Every structure is written in structure tokens, then in C-alpha cells.
Amino acid sequence: MARILQNEDYRMSIITEPSGQACGARITGCDLSDPLDDMLMQDIREAWHAHKVLAFADQQMDDDALERFTVAMGGFGEDPFFDPIAGRKNIAAIQREADETSPLFAENWHSDWSFLPQPPSGTCLLAIEIPPVGGDTLFSNQAAAFAALPDARKIDLRKLKGVHSASRGYAPDGLYGDKDEGRSMAIRPSKAALARHSHPLIKRHPETGEEVLFFSISYTIGIEGMNDKDALQFLIELHEWCERDEFIYRHKWERDMLILWDNRSVNHRATGGYEGHRRELHRTTIAA
């Protein structure tokens, strides 16, 4: 059932329609191309914390509006391995041409830039060109996945730290490295991707207080105190748990749609199925 969040002191409201899946909600009743009222943003943040992924439908946003919204949500975070689009410092194009044959970008589960010392709080994606089929984005509710574990398992996981690195994707010999050809996205691989940073495997969300599994098959390359073979098997098994249907939200894109998700509480991955069609999204990263 849709829920209206409204305050009589301002003219706008948001209508929240939960997805009925593990997380996610469709938001209508607001125009994000207009100046953003503080109380509107407070309602959006409340819905974001409750649903973790928000899909704002029927938005007529340009890149200026995308930047204003990102600033209102907390400011721009770092994007270490993307070049921005022309004329912008903080917007990257997530795109694929109709005839592109390079491996699909971001098809493995991850939380954006989790390998940074301070990973970003969120990500925005604005629909620029949406194919008529395919291209769904999948989200895994990492808070729900942790909550469903047995208590004894939770105690063990709280003791561990994951080792995060961008090496598998963005190092010179990585998936998007020097041998990656024919890709339209402006990815810039670098030896900086070899750096490592550890984070607790179970993090407490700084705003909701929820305990969340913070790891991914893309960026978590080890577990502190565990040999590589055992760590890999451990991570694969834990990922299989998080990929269960009861923890997944499948988002279907529409024209004129903005997606906002919380990197602190969900993992995500891209899907294909739109071969022969062009797809473009504009992305901003929200600071920690």
C-alpha cells in the first residue's frame, strides 16, 4: 500500500510504494528538478533508510538537477576509476552501445567503492537512455541477510574483518584493465587499485543502527587471519546465502527515473538482456 509522507509546512509530499520484495520502494509525488526543500529531503532520507533503494519515477531531471540532489543527500564522494562526462567533475556515464561486445560492466555483486578507507554512503543513477528490454539492476539486502542468520553464526562473523581491494576490476591486469577493449565507458585502470583496506565484516549502519554484512565477491579479496583458499571458500558460501531470493530486490528501469541506493546496507549488480540496444545512465556517488 502506498504511504504519503507529508508535512503541512511545505508544498510537496512523497508517495512511497514498497516493492514487496526484500527492499526497494517507488517514490512519486515530488519533482526533483525543482529546488529541494529541506523537509522534503528529510522525508526522502527517512524513506531511504526504511527501504534502502528508492526509485523516483517520472522525473524530468538534467545533470544540474542530479548534482543538486547529490549535494542535498550529503555531497560528492570519490570516483577513483571513472572519468567524468564532459563539462562535469562528479558525473560518470554508465553506458553500453548497441553493438558493444565487451563483458557487461558491474555484473558481479558489490557495494560501490568498498575498498576505500571511507566507502561512499550512497549512489545515484539517472536514466538517460533505457532499452525496451533487459537491464534490470539487482539489489541484495545485506541487513536482512545478516538478521536471518543463527545467533551463533552472527557472533562468529562479528569477530572478522574483510580485506577489500579494487584489483580484480581496475588494476592494469584486471577485468577493466589494459586488455579491456571495445568498451564505451570511460574507465581508467590504475596500479592504485592494488591497494588494500580492511573493514569489519559486520558493520553497524551509522544512521539506522542495523547490523549489515559488508563484503562482496567483487571487492572483498580476503579475510584477516585466514589463508587465501579458506577465505575464498568462506566468502563464496556467505555470498550464496546473501543471494537467496528472500534477500533480493529486482529493479526494472523506466524512462525518466532516478535510483538512489544505500551502499552501507545493500549490494547490487547489473544484468544484461538488452543486446542490440543502447543504454546510458548518469551516476553520482554520495560521500560517506
C-alpha positions as CSV (number, residue, x, y, z in Angstrom):
1,M,0.0,0.0,0.0
2,A,1.3,3.5,-0.9
3,R,2.2,5.7,2.0
4,I,2.2,9.5,1.8
5,L,4.8,11.4,3.9
6,Q,3.6,15.0,4.2
7,N,4.2,18.0,6.3
8,E,1.8,20.9,6.2
9,D,4.6,23.4,6.4
10,Y,5.7,22.7,2.8
11,R,4.0,22.2,-0.5
12,M,5.4,18.9,-1.6
13,S,4.9,15.3,-0.5
14,I,6.2,11.9,-1.4
15,I,4.2,8.9,-2.1
16,T,6.0,5.7,-1.1
17,E,5.1,2.4,-2.7
18,P,7.1,-0.5,-1.2
19,S,8.3,-3.1,-3.8
20,G,7.0,-6.0,-1.9
21,Q,10.5,-7.6,-2.2
22,A,13.4,-7.6,0.1
23,C,13.9,-3.9,-0.1
24,G,13.1,-1.0,-2.5
25,A,10.3,1.4,-3.0
26,R,8.9,3.5,-5.8
27,I,8.6,7.2,-5.0
28,T,6.2,9.7,-6.7
29,G,4.6,13.0,-5.7
30,C,7.8,15.1,-5.9
31,D,9.7,16.9,-8.6
32,L,13.4,16.7,-8.1
33,S,14.1,19.1,-10.9
34,D,12.8,21.9,-8.6
35,P,14.7,23.5,-5.7
36,L,14.9,20.9,-2.9
37,D,13.1,21.8,0.3
38,D,14.9,20.7,3.5
39,M,11.8,19.0,4.8
40,L,11.3,17.1,1.5
41,M,14.9,15.9,1.8
42,Q,14.2,14.8,5.3
43,D,11.2,12.7,4.1
44,I,13.3,11.2,1.3
45,R,16.1,10.3,3.8
46,E,13.5,8.6,6.1
47,A,12.2,6.6,3.2
48,W,15.8,5.8,2.1
49,H,16.6,4.4,5.5
50,A,13.4,2.3,5.6
51,H,13.6,0.9,2.1
52,K,17.4,1.2,1.2
53,V,16.7,1.6,-2.6
54,L,14.4,4.3,-3.9
55,A,13.1,4.6,-7.4
56,F,11.9,8.2,-8.2
57,A,9.5,7.8,-11.2
58,D,8.6,10.4,-13.8
59,Q,11.4,12.8,-13.1
60,Q,12.5,15.5,-15.7
61,M,16.0,15.9,-14.3
62,D,19.1,17.1,-16.1
63,D,22.7,16.9,-14.9
64,D,22.3,20.1,-12.9
65,A,19.4,18.6,-11.0
66,L,21.3,15.3,-10.4
67,E,24.2,17.3,-8.9
68,R,21.8,19.3,-6.7
69,F,20.2,16.2,-5.4
70,T,23.5,14.5,-4.7
71,V,24.7,17.6,-2.7
72,A,21.5,17.6,-0.8
73,M,22.0,13.9,0.1
74,G,25.5,14.6,1.5
75,G,27.8,15.8,-1.2
76,F,30.0,14.2,-3.8
77,G,32.1,11.1,-3.0
78,E,35.2,9.9,-4.7
79,D,35.1,8.0,-8.0
80,P,38.6,6.7,-8.3
81,F,38.5,4.8,-11.6
82,F,35.9,6.6,-13.8
83,D,36.5,9.7,-16.0
84,P,33.6,12.1,-15.7
85,I,31.5,13.2,-18.6
86,A,32.5,16.3,-20.5
87,G,31.9,19.5,-18.6
88,R,31.3,17.8,-15.2
89,K,33.6,16.8,-12.3
90,N,31.3,14.4,-10.5
91,I,29.1,12.7,-13.0
92,A,30.1,9.5,-14.8
93,A,28.3,7.8,-17.7
94,I,27.4,4.1,-17.2
95,Q,26.8,3.2,-20.8
96,R,26.8,0.5,-23.3
97,E,26.5,0.9,-27.1
98,A,24.1,-1.2,-29.1
99,D,26.9,-3.1,-30.8
100,E,29.2,-3.4,-27.9
101,T,30.6,-6.9,-27.2
102,S,32.9,-6.3,-24.2
103,P,31.9,-8.1,-20.9
104,L,29.0,-6.5,-19.2
105,F,30.0,-3.8,-16.7
106,A,29.3,-4.4,-13.0
107,E,27.7,-7.8,-13.4
108,N,29.2,-9.2,-10.1
109,W,27.8,-8.3,-6.7
110,H,29.4,-5.3,-5.0
111,S,29.0,-2.3,-2.8
112,D,30.4,0.7,-4.6
113,W,34.0,1.5,-3.8
114,S,34.0,-0.6,-0.6
115,F,37.8,-0.7,-0.9
116,L,38.2,2.9,0.1
117,P,39.1,3.9,3.7
118,Q,35.7,5.6,3.9
119,P,33.4,4.0,1.4
120,P,30.6,6.1,0.0
121,S,27.2,6.2,1.7
122,G,25.1,6.0,-1.5
123,T,24.9,6.1,-5.3
124,C,22.5,7.8,-7.7
125,L,21.7,6.6,-11.2
126,L,19.7,8.8,-13.6
127,A,18.1,7.2,-16.6
128,I,19.3,8.8,-19.8
129,E,18.6,6.1,-22.4
130,I,16.7,3.0,-21.4
131,P,16.4,-0.1,-23.7
132,P,12.9,-1.6,-24.2
133,V,14.0,-4.9,-22.6
134,G,16.6,-6.1,-20.1
135,G,19.0,-4.1,-18.0
136,D,17.4,-4.8,-14.6
137,T,19.5,-4.0,-11.5
138,L,19.6,-6.5,-8.7
139,F,19.9,-5.5,-5.0
140,S,20.7,-7.7,-2.0
141,N,19.5,-6.6,1.4
142,Q,22.6,-7.2,3.5
143,A,20.9,-6.2,6.7
144,A,18.1,-8.8,6.2
145,A,20.7,-11.4,5.2
146,F,22.6,-10.9,8.5
147,A,19.4,-10.7,10.6
148,A,18.3,-14.1,9.3
149,L,21.5,-15.9,10.4
150,P,21.6,-18.1,13.5
151,D,22.8,-16.2,16.6
152,A,25.9,-18.3,16.9
153,R,26.9,-17.5,13.3
154,K,26.4,-13.8,14.0
155,I,28.8,-13.9,16.9
156,D,31.5,-15.6,14.8
157,L,31.1,-13.1,11.9
158,R,31.3,-10.1,14.2
159,K,34.9,-11.0,15.0
160,L,36.1,-10.9,11.4
161,K,37.5,-8.3,9.1
162,G,37.3,-8.4,5.3
163,V,40.2,-7.3,3.1
164,H,38.9,-5.1,0.3
165,S,40.7,-4.2,-2.9
166,A,39.8,-2.9,-6.4
167,S,42.5,-5.1,-8.0
168,R,40.2,-7.7,-9.7
169,G,38.5,-5.0,-11.6
170,Y,40.6,-1.9,-12.0
171,A,44.2,-3.0,-11.8
172,P,46.1,-2.9,-15.1
173,D,45.7,-6.7,-15.4
174,G,42.1,-6.6,-14.0
175,L,38.8,-7.2,-15.8
176,Y,38.6,-3.5,-16.9
177,G,42.4,-3.2,-17.2
178,D,44.8,-2.6,-20.1
179,K,43.5,-5.6,-22.1
180,D,39.8,-4.5,-21.9
181,E,39.0,-3.4,-25.5
182,G,35.9,-2.0,-27.2
183,R,34.3,-0.6,-24.1
184,S,32.5,2.8,-24.4
185,M,32.6,3.6,-20.8
186,A,35.5,5.9,-19.6
187,I,37.2,3.6,-17.2
188,R,40.7,4.4,-16.0
189,P,42.6,1.4,-14.6
190,S,45.5,2.1,-12.3
191,K,48.1,0.5,-10.1
192,A,46.3,2.3,-7.3
193,A,43.7,-0.5,-7.5
194,L,46.2,-2.8,-5.8
195,A,45.8,-1.0,-2.5
196,R,44.0,-2.9,0.3
197,H,41.9,-1.7,3.1
198,S,40.1,-3.8,5.8
199,H,36.6,-3.3,7.1
200,P,34.6,-5.2,9.8
201,L,32.7,-7.9,8.1
202,I,29.7,-6.8,10.1
203,K,29.2,-3.1,10.2
204,R,26.5,-1.1,12.1
205,H,24.7,1.3,9.9
206,P,25.6,4.8,11.2
207,E,22.1,6.2,10.8
208,T,19.7,3.2,11.3
209,G,21.8,1.2,13.8
210,E,21.2,-2.0,11.7
211,E,23.9,-4.6,11.6
212,V,24.9,-5.3,8.0
213,L,27.1,-7.8,6.2
214,F,29.7,-5.6,4.5
215,F,31.6,-7.7,1.9
216,S,31.2,-8.6,-1.8
217,I,32.5,-11.1,-4.3
218,S,34.0,-8.2,-6.4
219,Y,35.9,-6.3,-3.8
220,T,36.5,-8.5,-0.8
221,I,39.6,-10.4,-1.6
222,G,40.4,-12.0,1.8
223,I,39.6,-12.3,5.5
224,E,42.2,-11.1,8.0
225,G,43.9,-14.1,9.7
226,M,42.6,-16.6,7.1
227,N,44.6,-18.1,4.3
228,D,43.5,-17.3,0.7
229,K,42.0,-20.6,-0.1
230,D,39.9,-20.8,3.1
231,A,38.9,-17.2,2.7
232,L,37.7,-17.7,-0.8
233,Q,35.6,-20.6,0.1
234,F,34.2,-18.8,3.1
235,L,33.3,-15.7,1.0
236,I,31.6,-17.9,-1.7
237,E,29.5,-19.7,0.9
238,L,28.5,-16.4,2.6
239,H,27.6,-14.9,-0.8
240,E,25.4,-17.8,-1.7
241,W,23.4,-17.1,1.5
242,C,23.0,-13.4,0.6
243,E,21.9,-14.3,-2.9
244,R,18.8,-16.2,-1.7
245,D,15.6,-14.9,-3.3
246,E,14.2,-13.7,0.1
247,F,17.0,-11.1,0.2
248,I,16.8,-9.8,-3.4
249,Y,15.0,-6.9,-5.0
250,R,14.9,-6.8,-8.8
251,H,14.6,-3.3,-10.1
252,K,13.1,-2.7,-13.5
253,W,14.1,0.6,-15.1
254,E,11.8,3.1,-16.7
255,R,12.4,6.3,-18.7
256,D,12.8,9.5,-16.6
257,M,13.7,7.5,-13.4
258,L,16.3,8.3,-10.7
259,I,17.5,5.4,-8.5
260,L,19.1,6.1,-5.1
261,W,20.6,3.3,-3.0
262,D,22.4,2.9,0.3
263,N,25.9,1.3,-0.2
264,R,26.0,0.7,3.6
265,S,23.1,-1.8,3.5
266,V,22.8,-3.3,0.1
267,N,25.0,-4.9,-2.6
268,H,24.0,-4.7,-6.2
269,R,24.8,-5.9,-9.7
270,A,23.9,-5.2,-13.3
271,T,22.1,-7.6,-15.7
272,G,22.1,-7.7,-19.5
273,G,19.4,-8.9,-21.9
274,Y,19.3,-5.7,-24.0
275,E,21.7,-6.7,-26.8
276,G,21.2,-4.6,-29.8
277,H,20.0,-1.6,-27.8
278,R,21.9,1.3,-26.4
279,R,21.8,2.0,-22.6
280,E,23.1,5.1,-20.7
281,L,22.8,6.1,-17.1
282,H,24.4,9.1,-15.3
283,R,25.9,8.3,-12.0
284,T,27.0,10.3,-9.0
285,T,28.5,9.0,-5.7
286,I,27.4,10.3,-2.3
287,A,30.1,10.9,0.2
288,A,30.4,8.9,3.4
